[in-house]
Amino acid sequence: MKDLPRFKPRSRKAVEAYISRVLADRQRPEESHLLALIAYRDGHYRAIFDGAYFTLQEGHDRPSKSQWNTLKKKMKRHDRRVFVFKAHGEIDCPDAAPGDSPCYYVDFGFFAE
Protein backbone atom coordinates (compact mmCIF):
# COMPACT_ATOMS: atom_id res chain seq x y z
CA MET A 1 0.00 0.00 0.00
CA LYS A 2 1.20 3.46 -0.86
CA ASP A 3 2.21 5.79 1.95
CA LEU A 4 -0.40 8.35 2.85
CA PRO A 5 0.40 12.04 2.58
CA ARG A 6 0.94 14.15 5.68
CA PHE A 7 -2.14 16.02 6.78
CA LYS A 8 -2.51 19.46 8.25
CA PRO A 9 -5.07 19.53 11.05
CA ARG A 10 -7.63 22.33 10.92
CA SER A 11 -9.95 23.64 13.56
CA ARG A 12 -12.99 21.47 14.12
CA LYS A 13 -15.23 24.44 13.33
CA ALA A 14 -13.54 24.99 9.94
CA VAL A 15 -13.72 21.29 9.02
CA GLU A 16 -17.38 21.04 10.05
CA ALA A 17 -18.19 24.13 7.98
CA TYR A 18 -16.39 22.66 4.95
CA ILE A 19 -17.97 19.20 5.04
CA SER A 20 -21.39 20.61 5.94
CA ARG A 21 -21.32 22.71 2.75
CA VAL A 22 -20.31 19.67 0.72
CA LEU A 23 -23.09 17.56 2.24
CA ALA A 24 -25.73 20.28 1.99
CA ASP A 25 -29.26 19.22 1.10
CA ARG A 26 -29.96 20.03 -2.55
CA GLN A 27 -33.49 21.24 -1.78
CA ARG A 28 -32.58 23.13 1.41
CA PRO A 29 -28.91 24.24 1.13
CA GLU A 30 -28.93 25.63 4.67
CA GLU A 31 -29.37 22.06 5.97
CA SER A 32 -26.63 19.44 5.89
CA HIS A 33 -26.70 15.65 5.92
CA LEU A 34 -23.62 15.59 8.19
CA LEU A 35 -24.36 13.64 11.38
CA ALA A 36 -20.93 13.33 12.99
CA LEU A 37 -17.32 14.30 12.42
CA ILE A 38 -14.45 12.29 13.87
CA ALA A 39 -10.94 13.75 14.03
CA TYR A 40 -7.94 11.40 14.05
CA ARG A 41 -4.47 12.01 15.49
CA ASP A 42 -2.80 12.01 12.09
CA GLY A 43 -4.93 14.99 11.00
CA HIS A 44 -7.52 13.21 8.90
CA TYR A 45 -11.26 13.16 9.49
CA ARG A 46 -14.26 10.88 9.07
CA ALA A 47 -17.60 12.40 8.14
CA ILE A 48 -20.65 10.28 8.94
CA PHE A 49 -23.69 11.41 7.03
CA ASP A 50 -27.31 10.55 6.38
CA GLY A 51 -27.91 8.24 3.43
CA ALA A 52 -30.62 10.65 2.25
CA TYR A 53 -27.75 12.68 0.75
CA PHE A 54 -27.77 10.25 -2.19
CA THR A 55 -30.72 9.90 -4.52
CA LEU A 56 -30.75 6.19 -5.22
CA GLN A 57 -31.53 4.88 -8.66
CA GLU A 58 -34.68 2.82 -8.94
CA GLY A 59 -34.06 -0.76 -7.87
CA HIS A 60 -30.82 0.06 -6.02
CA ASP A 61 -30.40 0.01 -2.27
CA ARG A 62 -27.02 1.75 -2.10
CA PRO A 63 -25.19 4.55 -3.91
CA SER A 64 -23.44 3.72 -7.16
CA LYS A 65 -19.71 4.07 -7.74
CA SER A 66 -20.50 7.09 -9.90
CA GLN A 67 -22.36 8.78 -7.04
CA TRP A 68 -19.39 8.25 -4.72
CA ASN A 69 -17.02 9.64 -7.35
CA THR A 70 -19.27 12.68 -7.77
CA LEU A 71 -19.13 13.29 -4.00
CA LYS A 72 -15.34 13.03 -4.01
CA LYS A 73 -15.10 15.49 -6.94
CA LYS A 74 -17.43 17.87 -5.13
CA MET A 75 -15.19 17.71 -2.05
CA LYS A 76 -12.19 18.63 -4.20
CA ARG A 77 -14.06 21.49 -5.88
CA HIS A 78 -14.84 22.98 -2.47
CA ASP A 79 -11.18 22.76 -1.36
CA ARG A 80 -8.41 21.77 -3.74
CA ARG A 81 -6.14 20.86 -0.79
CA VAL A 82 -8.36 17.98 0.30
CA PHE A 83 -7.26 14.37 0.04
CA VAL A 84 -10.15 11.89 -0.10
CA PHE A 85 -9.47 8.29 0.88
CA LYS A 86 -10.54 5.53 -1.49
CA ALA A 87 -12.33 3.64 1.28
CA HIS A 88 -15.88 4.77 1.97
CA GLY A 89 -19.18 3.06 2.63
CA GLU A 90 -22.01 2.24 4.96
CA ILE A 91 -21.64 2.57 8.73
CA ASP A 92 -23.86 2.32 11.79
CA CYS A 93 -25.75 5.55 12.35
CA PRO A 94 -25.21 7.48 15.54
CA ASP A 95 -28.50 7.50 17.46
CA ALA A 96 -30.27 5.57 14.70
CA ALA A 97 -33.94 4.74 14.97
CA PRO A 98 -35.37 1.65 13.28
CA GLY A 99 -36.42 2.44 9.73
CA ASP A 100 -34.05 5.39 9.36
CA SER A 101 -32.08 5.64 6.14
CA PRO A 102 -28.61 4.10 6.29
CA CYS A 103 -25.57 6.17 7.16
CA TYR A 104 -22.38 6.44 5.16
CA TYR A 105 -18.85 7.63 5.82
CA VAL A 106 -16.09 9.26 3.87
CA ASP A 107 -12.55 9.85 5.17
CA PHE A 108 -10.52 12.87 4.15
CA GLY A 109 -7.68 15.12 5.19
CA PHE A 110 -6.03 18.35 4.09
CA PHE A 111 -2.55 18.24 2.59
CA ALA A 112 0.22 19.70 4.74
CA GLU A 113 1.84 22.47 2.71
C-alpha positions, 0 to 999 in steps of 0.5 A: 500500500502506498504511503499516505500524505501528511495532513494538516489539522484544521480547527474542528469548526472549519472542518465542520463548515467545509464538510457541511457545505459539501453535504448540503441538502440540494433542496434546502442548502442551509441544511446538511446531511452531516451527522458526525465528524471524527478527528484522528491524530494524524490529522484526517477526518471521518464524516458520517452522514445521512444516506438521504444525501444520495438519490438512489436509482430505482431498484438500487439500495445503495449509492453507485460508484458514480455517485461516490465519485461525484461526491469526491469530486465535489469535495475537491471542488470545495477545497483543492487541498483535500485528500479523499481516501478511497475507502468509503461506505455504509456505517452504523448511524449514531443515534439511529432509529429503526427504519431510518435511512442508512448512514455512510462515511467518507474519510478525508484530510487536508494536505500539509503544505 
